[in-house]
Amino acid sequence: KLGVRAGITGNYVAVAQGQALIAQDLSRTTWISAVGVFVVLIVSLGSVIAILATVLPLLVSAVLTVAWAKFSVGGFNLITVFLPALVLGLGVDYSLHLVSRVMEEIRKGEDLPAALAVAMRTKGSASLGAALTTALAFTSLVFARSLGLKEMGIIMALGIFFALGSALLIGPALLVAAYRASQGRFRPRGLGYERKLFRPYRLLLYNRWAVIALTILLTGAVAYQASRVEFEFVPGELSPTTEAQRVAQEAMRALGGEIAFNDDFLIFVRGSRMLREVTADLSSHPGVRSIRSVRDLLPTELLRGEAAFQEIPIASLDAFLSLLEENLREWEGRIAQARNLAVALARGELVAATMGAGEIAAAASKLADSLFRLADAMEAYSPRVPEFLPAVTSMRADYEIIRGFLERLQALPPEEELLRRLVEVLPGDLRAYYYTSEGAYVIHLGLDPQYLEGKKLDRFIAWLEEKGYRYFGFPEVRLRLRQYMQRDFAISTSLAGILILGVLLLNFRSLRAAVVAAMPLVVGYTWMLAGMKFLGIEFNFINISISPLLIGLGVDAGIHVAHRVLEEGPGQSAVARGAAASTMPVLGASLTTMVVFAALLWANTPGLRILGVCALLGLGFSLIASLLFVPAALVRVERPPGAR
């Protein structure tokens, strides 16, 4: 009603509201993931008992992971908030493959114990290899400098094995319990998609060279775009916007950004003299656009500047007013004196001319003329002299006021004491902006945009260090964090790639099979980067985690397809049977993980939404390559010598 809007802001409020949004994201992503995973399980399994045998282990693994997160790192943060939902997706991966293989064997005529033995023997190895690759990918994050990435690695390196252990222990136990409770009549058969998929795979394998060539050519074609993805550090665009932040931003706009840091460099100096000297020195640098310090809160004239009030000649002003007042009162007399003096000079001119002193006569004549003109001019103002006298009297009164003010100003303490007293009376937040608790003044530098990155920023930092200034620079922080991101990216990606390749070699005991199983990862990673470039997404401190994450998750589907295909044999029909049998479990397992990242699209945190988009791109393309490229390549790669 009064046209006044009120809002609450501050660090405490912003942190509290941010934590509330993170908790909301945690709840929202977990519920969306749970519903999506359940729908995928219904389509993939088609058996209530089988679904329970899949769901219960993943719930146990999710609880264990949350407990481990609380114990190891104290809970979840902005980056790790989606991990409980991710555990749901990964836990389903191992359980779904195991239960699907049990039902496949039952459809072949085996009873549950025999089917379970086959599933544990075959899928146990594949799941262990997939879990190791994923766990190693997360373990590589432990070496990151980013605390968020490090905590993600600590949580998930063990969380993966919670999911695997629950799937291999609890799932089979539930199936056996149901089998015994039904006195051997429990025989879940599932939906059996492999027969419907056999013929399409036979057709695909007849054109396997086209599939292989097309995959390699298309991936190579987008590799250039993929290589152009860069790193950027924009925390303001990645964190959730709270009501406290909106209030603060509105206040900043209303204040003209007077107390916003933005791209400032902060210079710390002791003493007002050093403050004045450093300010002058900084002003001379071409990259400095603006300078703010506590000196700006006082008029320049109070800081002993060139036109300082303290230097105004008060005595001279007093003498001038007294002289003006005296002459106005004696105006007519002064006119008469001027005329008399002019007449005397005229007589002197005649005397000088008579004596032959021409130069003196000329000078006397010129001066006499000037005095006559002055007298005439003064006489013209004579009627207005009565008006001038009150004005001069008023000027005298004003002068007395000004003189008192100037005398009080001249009595002020020196600049150093003046600034110290000013700092003492400033409000707390404003004092912290201009003055540190250690007794140092703070100078805020605004740089030209050209000096906020690249070589010019490096040169400016070197100039500050050469001068010996104590400083802190937000542009330098972004530069260092970007370098840390690049370092974390290189180390975690390289380490994860090397470790995973080693696991694949141990798991398959064949270099060619390991390379084929890893190809979906290469394809998915390349196409993910190309998709990011197309969508205008760069690597930031949140989605940089997708690199080792995709390396760990993207290879899972390839491992399961390759294991199932090699189990059947190298011929076209055998490969088609293996690929058809593994399609639905692989598709279901991948979709459950993708559902988790799709849930991030509804998060309050922009950074998590970007992470979700990147993960969907990478996992989606990896899945397509696993289902198409791996079977086509294994027909050729694993064919025995001499076979046709």
C-alpha positions in Angstrom: 0.0 0.0 0.0 2.9 2.4 0.8 4.8 1.4 -2.4 7.6 -0.1 -0.3 9.0 -3.6 -1.0 11.1 -5.4 1.7 13.4 -8.3 1.3 16.0 -10.2 3.4 19.5 -10.9 2.2 22.9 -11.6 3.6 25.3 -14.5 3.8 23.4 -16.5 6.4 20.1 -16.1 4.5 21.7 -17.0 1.1 23.4 -20.1 2.5 20.2 -21.3 4.2 18.1 -20.8 1.1 20.8 -22.4 -1.0 20.8 -25.5 1.2 17.0 -25.6 1.0 17.2 -25.6 -2.8 19.8 -28.3 -2.8 17.6 -30.5 -0.5 14.7 -29.8 -2.8 16.9 -30.9 -5.8 17.9 -34.1 -3.9 14.3 -35.0 -3.2 13.0 -34.1 -6.6 15.7 -35.9 -8.6 15.5 -39.0 -6.4 11.7 -39.3 -6.8 11.7 -38.7 -10.5 14.5 -41.2 -10.9 12.7 -43.8 -8.8 9.5 -43.5 -10.9 11.5 -43.6 -14.1 13.5 -46.6 -13.0 10.4 -48.4 -12.0 8.7 -47.8 -15.4 11.9 -49.1 -17.2 11.9 -52.2 -15.0 8.3 -53.0 -15.8 9.0 -52.8 -19.5 12.2 -54.8 -19.2 11.2 -57.6 -16.8 7.5 -57.9 -16.8 7.5 -59.9 -13.4 6.6 -58.5 -10.0 9.0 -60.8 -8.1 11.8 -60.1 -10.6 11.2 -56.3 -10.2 11.3 -56.6 -6.4 14.5 -58.7 -6.6 15.9 -55.8 -8.7 14.5 -52.9 -6.7 15.2 -53.9 -3.1 19.0 -54.3 -3.6 19.3 -50.8 -5.1 17.3 -49.3 -2.2 19.8 -50.9 0.2 22.7 -49.6 -1.9 21.2 -46.1 -1.9 20.8 -46.1 1.9 24.4 -47.3 2.3 25.7 -44.7 -0.1 23.9 -41.9 1.8 25.3 -43.2 5.1 28.8 -43.4 3.6 28.5 -39.8 2.2 27.5 -38.5 5.7 30.4 -40.4 7.3 33.1 -39.7 4.8 32.5 -36.1 3.7 29.7 -34.8 5.9 26.9 -35.0 3.3 26.1 -33.8 -0.2 27.0 -30.5 -1.8 26.0 -28.6 -5.0 27.8 -31.1 -7.2 27.1 -34.4 -5.4 23.4 -33.8 -4.7 22.3 -36.1 -7.5 24.4 -39.1 -6.4 21.7 -41.0 -4.4 19.6 -41.0 -7.6 22.7 -42.1 -9.6 23.2 -45.0 -7.3 19.6 -46.0 -8.0 20.4 -46.1 -11.7 23.7 -47.9 -11.3 22.2 -50.4 -8.8 19.5 -51.3 -11.3 22.3 -51.9 -13.9 23.8 -54.9 -12.1 20.6 -56.3 -10.8 18.8 -56.0 -14.1 21.5 -57.8 -16.0 21.6 -60.6 -13.4 17.8 -61.1 -13.2 17.4 -60.8 -17.0 20.0 -63.6 -17.5 18.2 -65.8 -14.9 14.9 -65.4 -16.8 16.6 -66.1 -20.1 17.9 -69.4 -18.8 14.5 -70.3 -17.4 13.0 -69.6 -20.9 15.5 -72.2 -22.2 14.1 -74.8 -19.8 16.4 -74.5 -16.8 15.0 -74.4 -13.3 15.8 -71.4 -11.0 18.9 -72.8 -9.2 20.6 -73.8 -12.5 19.6 -70.5 -14.2 20.9 -68.6 -11.2 24.2 -70.5 -11.3 24.6 -69.6 -15.0 23.7 -66.0 -14.4 26.2 -65.6 -11.5 29.0 -67.3 -13.5 28.5 -65.2 -16.7 27.0 -61.9 -15.5 29.1 -61.8 -12.4 32.3 -61.4 -14.4 30.7 -58.8 -16.7 29.2 -56.8 -13.8 32.4 -56.9 -11.9 34.3 -55.5 -14.9 31.7 -52.8 -15.4 31.7 -51.9 -11.7 35.5 -51.8 -11.6 35.6 -49.4 -14.6 33.0 -47.1 -13.1 34.6 -47.2 -9.7 38.1 -46.4 -11.1 36.6 -43.5 -13.1 35.2 -42.1 -9.8 38.5 -42.9 -8.0 40.3 -40.7 -10.5 38.3 -37.7 -9.2 39.9 -38.1 -5.7 43.0 -36.4 -7.1 41.1 -33.3 -8.3 41.7 -30.0 -6.6 38.0 -29.2 -6.7 36.5 -30.2 -3.4 33.1 -31.0 -5.0 34.8 -33.4 -7.5 36.9 -35.0 -4.8 33.9 -35.6 -2.6 32.1 -37.1 -5.6 35.0 -39.5 -6.1 35.1 -40.5 -2.4 31.4 -41.2 -2.3 30.9 -43.1 -5.5 34.2 -45.1 -5.5 32.6 -47.1 -2.7 29.0 -46.5 -3.6 29.5 -48.5 -6.8 30.5 -51.6 -4.8 27.5 -51.1 -2.5 25.4 -51.3 -5.6 27.3 -54.4 -7.0 27.4 -56.2 -3.7 23.6 -55.6 -3.1 22.8 -56.9 -6.6 24.9 -60.0 -6.3 23.9 -60.9 -2.7 20.4 -59.6 -2.0 18.9 -60.1 -5.5 19.7 -63.9 -5.8 18.7 -64.4 -2.1 15.3 -63.0 -2.8 14.9 -65.2 -5.9 15.9 -68.3 -4.0 13.5 -67.3 -1.1 10.6 -67.0 -3.6 11.6 -70.3 -5.3 11.6 -72.1 -1.9 8.4 -70.5 -0.8 6.6 -71.6 -3.9 8.1 -75.2 -3.5 9.9 -74.9 -6.8 7.0 -73.5 -8.8 8.5 -70.0 -9.1 9.9 -69.7 -12.6 9.9 -66.1 -13.8 10.2 -66.1 -17.6 10.0 -62.4 -18.3 9.0 -61.0 -21.7 11.6 -62.6 -23.9 12.5 -60.0 -26.5 15.6 -61.9 -27.9 13.6 -63.9 -30.5 12.1 -60.7 -31.9 15.5 -59.0 -32.1 17.4 -61.9 -33.7 16.3 -61.3 -37.3 17.0 -57.5 -37.2 20.5 -58.3 -35.8 21.1 -60.8 -38.6 20.3 -58.1 -41.1 22.6 -55.7 -39.3 25.5 -58.1 -39.3 25.1 -58.8 -43.0 25.9 -55.1 -43.4 28.5 -55.0 -40.6 31.2 -53.2 -42.7 28.8 -50.4 -43.5 28.0 -50.1 -39.8 31.7 -50.0 -38.8 32.7 -47.6 -41.6 29.7 -45.3 -40.9 30.4 -45.2 -37.2 34.1 -44.4 -37.7 33.5 -41.8 -40.5 30.7 -39.9 -38.7 32.7 -39.9 -35.5 35.8 -38.6 -37.3 33.6 -35.9 -39.0 32.4 -34.4 -35.7 35.8 -34.7 -34.0 36.8 -31.2 -35.0 33.8 -29.7 -33.4 34.3 -31.8 -30.4 37.9 -30.5 -30.0 36.6 -26.9 -29.8 34.8 -27.3 -26.5 36.6 -24.9 -24.0 36.7 -24.3 -20.3 34.9 -21.5 -18.5 34.4 -20.5 -14.9 31.0 -18.9 -14.3 29.8 -19.8 -10.9 27.1 -17.2 -10.9 25.4 -19.0 -13.9 25.7 -22.5 -12.3 24.5 -22.1 -8.8 20.8 -21.8 -7.9 19.4 -18.3 -7.7 17.9 -17.7 -4.2 15.5 -15.0 -3.0 18.4 -13.5 -1.0 20.5 -13.2 -4.1 17.7 -11.5 -6.0 17.2 -9.0 -3.2 21.0 -8.4 -3.1 21.1 -7.9 -6.9 18.2 -5.4 -6.8 20.0 -3.5 -4.0 23.2 -3.5 -6.0 21.4 -2.0 -9.0 19.8 0.6 -6.8 23.1 1.6 -5.4 24.8 1.7 -8.8 27.0 -1.3 -7.9 28.9 0.7 -5.3 29.7 -2.3 -3.2 29.8 -5.1 -5.7 33.1 -6.9 -6.3 32.5 -8.0 -10.0 35.9 -8.1 -11.6 37.8 -6.2 -9.0 41.3 -6.5 -7.9 41.8 -5.7 -4.2 45.0 -3.9 -3.2 45.9 -3.8 0.5 48.0 -0.9 1.9 48.8 0.5 5.3 48.6 4.2 6.1 46.9 7.1 4.3 50.1 8.3 2.8 50.7 4.9 1.2 47.1 4.9 0.2 47.4 8.2 -1.7 50.7 7.2 -3.4 49.5 3.7 -4.4 46.3 5.2 -5.8 48.2 7.6 -7.9 50.5 4.8 -9.1 47.6 2.5 -10.0 45.8 5.3 -11.9 48.8 5.6 -14.3 48.3 2.0 -15.5 46.4 1.8 -18.9 44.5 -1.3 -17.8 42.9 0.4 -14.7 39.4 1.7 -15.5 38.2 2.7 -12.0 39.7 3.0 -8.5 37.6 3.0 -5.3 38.8 3.5 -1.8 37.8 5.1 1.5 39.3 8.4 0.2 36.3 8.6 -2.2 34.0 9.1 0.8 35.6 12.4 1.6 35.7 15.6 -0.6 39.0 15.9 -2.4 39.4 19.4 -0.8 39.6 17.7 2.6 42.5 15.5 1.5 45.0 18.3 1.0 44.6 18.4 -2.7 45.6 21.1 -5.1 42.5 23.2 -4.4 42.1 22.3 -0.7 39.9 24.4 1.5 42.8 24.5 4.0 44.9 26.5 1.5 42.3 29.3 0.8 43.9 32.8 1.8 41.3 33.9 4.3 43.4 37.0 5.4 43.6 38.3 1.8 39.9 38.0 1.4 39.3 40.0 4.5 41.7 42.8 3.3 40.0 42.9 -0.1 36.5 43.3 1.4 37.7 46.0 3.8 39.3 47.9 1.0 36.2 47.7 -1.2 34.0 48.9 1.6 36.3 51.8 2.4 36.5 53.0 -1.2 32.7 52.8 -1.7 32.1 55.1 1.3 34.7 57.6 -0.1 33.7 57.2 -3.7 33.3 60.8 -4.6 36.6 61.7 -2.8 38.4 59.0 -4.7 37.1 60.5 -8.0 38.3 63.9 -7.0 41.7 62.4 -6.1 42.0 60.8 -9.4 41.2 64.0 -11.3 43.6 66.1 -9.1 46.4 63.5 -9.8 45.6 63.7 -13.5 45.9 67.5 -13.5 49.2 67.3 -11.6 50.5 64.9 -14.2 49.4 67.2 -17.0 51.4 70.0 -15.4 54.4 67.7 -15.0 54.1 66.9 -18.7 54.5 70.6 -19.6 57.5 71.0 -17.4 59.1 67.9 -18.8 58.4 69.0 -22.4 59.9 72.5 -21.6 63.1 70.8 -20.2 63.4 68.6 -23.3 62.6 65.3 -21.4 60.3 63.9 -24.1 60.0 60.4 -22.8 59.0 61.6 -19.4 56.5 64.0 -20.9 54.9 61.2 -23.0 54.7 58.8 -20.0 53.1 61.6 -17.9 50.6 62.3 -20.7 49.6 58.7 -21.0 49.1 58.2 -17.3 47.1 61.5 -17.0 44.8 60.3 -19.8 44.3 57.0 -18.0 43.4 58.7 -14.7 40.9 61.0 -16.5 39.2 58.0 -18.1 39.2 56.2 -14.7 37.6 59.2 -13.1 34.9 59.4 -15.8 34.2 55.7 -15.4 33.9 56.0 -11.7 31.7 59.0 -12.0 29.3 56.9 -14.3 28.8 54.5 -11.4 28.3 57.2 -8.8 24.5 57.0 -8.9 24.7 53.3 -8.0 27.2 53.5 -5.2 24.3 53.6 -2.6 23.1 50.3 -4.0 26.6 48.7 -3.8 27.1 49.5 -0.1 24.3 47.2 1.2 25.6 44.5 -1.1 29.1 44.8 0.2 27.8 44.7 3.8 25.9 41.5 2.9 29.1 40.1 1.4 30.9 40.9 4.6 28.3 38.9 6.6 28.6 36.0 4.2 32.3 36.1 4.5 32.2 35.9 8.2 30.1 32.7 7.9 32.6 31.3 5.4 35.5 32.3 7.4 34.2 30.5 10.5 33.6 27.4 8.3 37.1 27.5 6.8 38.7 28.1 10.2 36.9 24.9 11.5 38.1 23.0 8.4 41.6 24.2 9.0 41.4 22.9 12.5 40.6 19.3 11.2 43.2 16.7 11.9 45.7 15.5 9.2 44.4 13.1 6.4 45.6 9.9 8.2 43.7 10.8 11.4 40.7 12.0 9.3 40.5 8.7 7.4 40.9 6.7 10.6 38.0 8.5 12.3 35.9 8.0 9.2 36.6 4.2 9.2 35.5 4.0 12.8 32.0 5.4 12.1 31.3 3.4 9.0 28.7 0.6 9.2 30.2 -2.8 9.6 29.6 -4.1 6.0 30.9 -0.8 4.5 33.9 -0.8 6.8 34.8 -4.3 5.7 34.6 -3.1 2.1 37.2 -0.4 2.6 39.2 -1.5 5.6 40.5 -4.9 6.9 40.5 -6.2 10.4 44.3 -6.2 10.3 44.4 -2.4 9.8 45.0 -2.2 6.0 43.1 0.0 3.6 41.5 -1.7 0.6 41.7 -0.2 -2.9 39.2 -1.7 -5.4 40.5 -1.7 -9.0 38.1 -2.1 -11.9 40.0 -3.3 -15.0 39.4 -2.7 -18.7 37.6 -5.8 -20.1 40.7 -6.5 -22.3 42.7 -7.1 -19.1 40.3 -9.6 -17.6 41.8 -12.7 -19.3 44.7 -13.9 -21.5 48.2 -12.4 -21.7 47.1 -8.9 -20.6 45.8 -10.3 -17.4 49.1 -12.2 -16.9 51.1 -9.0 -17.5 49.0 -7.0 -15.1 49.4 -9.6 -12.4 53.2 -9.5 -13.0 53.2 -5.7 -12.8 51.4 -5.9 -9.4 54.0 -8.4 -8.2 56.8 -6.3 -9.5 55.5 -3.3 -7.5 55.4 -5.5 -4.4 51.7 -4.8 -3.7 49.6 -7.1 -1.6 46.6 -8.0 -3.7 43.7 -10.3 -4.3 42.1 -10.5 -7.7 38.8 -12.1 -8.7 39.9 -12.3 -12.4 43.0 -14.1 -11.2 40.9 -16.5 -9.1 38.8 -17.4 -12.2 42.1 -17.8 -14.2 43.5 -20.2 -11.5 40.2 -22.1 -11.2 40.1 -22.5 -14.9 43.6 -23.9 -14.8 42.6 -26.2 -12.0 39.6 -27.4 -14.0 41.9 -28.1 -17.0 44.3 -29.9 -14.8 41.5 -32.0 -13.1 40.1 -32.7 -16.5 43.4 -33.9 -17.9 44.4 -36.0 -14.9 41.0 -37.6 -14.1 40.2 -38.3 -17.8 43.7 -39.7 -18.5 43.9 -41.7 -15.3 40.4 -43.1 -15.8 41.1 -44.0 -19.4 44.3 -45.9 -18.5 42.8 -47.7 -15.6 39.7 -48.7 -17.5 41.7 -50.0 -20.4 43.7 -52.1 -18.0 40.5 -53.5 -16.5 39.2 -54.3 -19.9 42.4 -56.1 -20.8 42.2 -58.2 -17.7 38.5 -58.8 -18.1 38.5 -59.9 -21.7 42.2 -61.1 -21.9 42.2 -59.9 -25.5 43.4 -56.6 -26.8 41.1 -56.7 -29.8 38.0 -57.4 -27.7 39.0 -54.8 -25.1 39.3 -52.2 -27.9 36.0 -53.1 -29.4 34.3 -52.9 -26.0 35.8 -49.5 -25.4 34.8 -48.1 -28.8 31.3 -47.1 -27.7 32.9 -44.9 -25.1 35.1 -43.1 -27.7 32.0 -42.6 -30.0 29.8 -41.4 -27.1 32.5 -39.1 -25.8 33.2 -37.5 -29.2 29.6 -37.0 -30.0 28.9 -35.6 -26.6 31.5 -33.0 -27.1 30.2 -32.2 -30.5 26.7 -31.9 -29.1 27.9 -29.6 -26.4 29.6 -27.3 -29.0 26.4 -27.3 -31.0 24.3 -26.3 -28.0 26.8 -23.7 -26.9 27.8 -25.6 -23.7 31.4 -25.3 -22.4 33.1 -27.3 -19.6 32.5 -25.8 -16.2 33.4 -26.8 -12.6 30.2 -29.0 -12.4 29.9 -30.7 -15.8 33.6 -31.3 -15.9 32.8 -34.4 -13.8 31.0 -35.9 -16.8 34.4 -36.7 -18.4 35.5 -39.5 -15.9 31.8 -40.2 -15.2 31.1 -41.0 -18.9 34.3 -43.0 -19.2 33.1 -45.2 -16.3 29.4 -45.4 -17.3 29.7 -45.2 -21.1 31.8 -48.4 -21.3 29.4 -50.5 -19.2 27.0 -51.2 -22.0 29.9 -52.2 -24.4 31.2 -54.6 -21.7 27.9 -56.4 -21.3 27.2 -56.7 -25.0 30.8 -57.9 -25.7 30.6 -60.5 -22.9 27.3 -61.8 -24.1 28.4 -61.9 -27.8 31.7 -63.7 -27.0 29.8 -66.1 -24.8 27.8 -67.3 -27.9 30.7 -67.4 -30.3 32.2 -65.5 -33.3 29.8 -66.6 -36.1 27.1 -64.3 -37.4 24.3 -66.3 -36.0 26.0 -66.6 -32.7 26.8 -62.9 -32.5 23.2 -62.1 -33.5 21.9 -64.4 -30.7 24.2 -62.8 -28.1 23.4 -59.2 -29.2 19.6 -60.0 -29.3 19.8 -61.5 -25.8 21.7 -58.6 -24.3 19.8 -55.7 -26.0 16.9 -55.4 -23.5 19.0 -55.7 -20.4 21.6 -53.3 -21.8 18.9 -50.9 -23.0 17.0 -51.1 -19.7 20.2 -50.6 -17.6 21.3 -47.7 -19.7 17.8 -46.1 -19.6 17.7 -46.3 -15.8 21.0 -44.4 -15.6 19.8 -41.9 -18.3 16.6 -41.4 -16.3 18.7 -40.2 -13.4 20.4 -37.6 -15.5 17.1 -36.7 -17.2 15.7 -35.9 -13.7 18.4 -33.2 -13.4 16.7 -31.2 -16.1 14.1 -30.3 -13.5 16.7 -29.2 -10.9 16.8 -25.7 -9.4 20.5 -25.6 -10.0 21.5 -24.5 -13.6 24.8 -26.4 -13.3 23.0 -29.7 -12.6 20.7 -29.1 -15.6 23.8 -28.6 -17.8 25.3 -31.8 -16.4 22.1 -33.7 -17.2 22.2 -32.5 -20.8 25.8 -33.5 -21.2 25.3 -36.9 -19.6 22.3 -37.7 -21.8 24.3 -36.9 -24.9 27.2 -39.1 -23.9 25.3 -42.0 -22.6 22.8 -41.9 -25.4 25.4 -42.1 -28.1 27.4 -44.7 -26.2 24.3 -46.9 -26.0 23.7 -46.6 -29.7 27.3 -47.6 -30.5 27.2 -50.5 -28.0 24.1 -52.0 -29.6 25.2 -51.5 -33.2 29.0 -51.2 -33.5 30.1 -53.8 -30.9 28.2 -56.8 -32.5 29.2 -55.7 -36.0 32.9 -55.4 -35.0 33.0 -58.6 -33.0 31.9 -60.7 -35.9 35.1 -59.7 -37.6 37.4 -59.3 -34.6 36.7 -62.6 -32.9 36.3 -64.9 -36.0 38.7 -67.8 -35.7 41.4 -68.1 -38.4 40.1 -69.8 -41.6 36.4 -69.3 -40.8 34.1 -67.9 -43.4 
